[in-house]
């Protein structure tokens, strides 16, 4: 049975690629094991799309959903008022292309991010308030059948991965 690969947000692996020039490292034995097994495919979709570090924080505009952004009905705005929708959509497309090229059927993404959030995102008001929702990358990946998990659900990802890799009985 082929070893399954996992697309992982670069900031979760300790890379200082977040908007504020920091990382959001997750220290977990599963990540260490997956790295040693060569399962990890690392990406920061915002940097891959050409956004600098640091950069102003960005959020999906109030009332908008990631699916709306992908369909051109909502925007991603940064705190200066600049429209960065194109960069976020490009990052989502890059993430999906990379996942497909490397055989990733799973992703572990930074929750809360307008790109990678898989359970929550910020409200678009830049007031620090989160709401249920997903980021543009998470939406694009899920739409393509890739299972997306936030860092807080790494054990669930491990269970799904283990179940997927069980060899069929003869």
Steps between C-alpha positions, in 0.01 A plus 500: 500500500631843405595735784257791508641853489369797698501865393600705808503875560863612516437713810394188693843353426677799655558715192459875558259560211191639671378852432675624815832337411457225756430129496234300683696180569323185606715265703347155463648153469270428204648789301850381590417148386333614178801719422736206554280282278514757219124563508509877547454739207551850638346819361413854596241584233519873566877510447471264202261754345759775548388676818788633711590430863406694698179626344183664630251253646221399264148369552208396282265797491206497744220268389718332239591133486806338348280344232377850415860618465578210267193583290574875485212606729710606802844644559797455730607837632804594705494736796613793282195457275691337214321226307722188513239261363707410195796397715283280722330331205840449334629346824202263509563396140870444573411291807259282303749455217775402745268260684405332174858480369627346825204271566377671817152387600529665841592848624589641841442876486521794741156573640376860501690598187311650203698251291537191715222524759308175496260551789516868584594828334491859615186705440654748256473787747860477627375492858650162597164321492480156341202331344432156358625479145790408281774673310543515124759220483300270728191557285688434175657179637176368648323569173754272332442218750801560724433446872600818688574519873601783735806451720273436801368183334829334408399177677186476285715543192727218624198271550365573152845452351546165678156383386577600144827306496365173637570236241186328368438147622521214253 
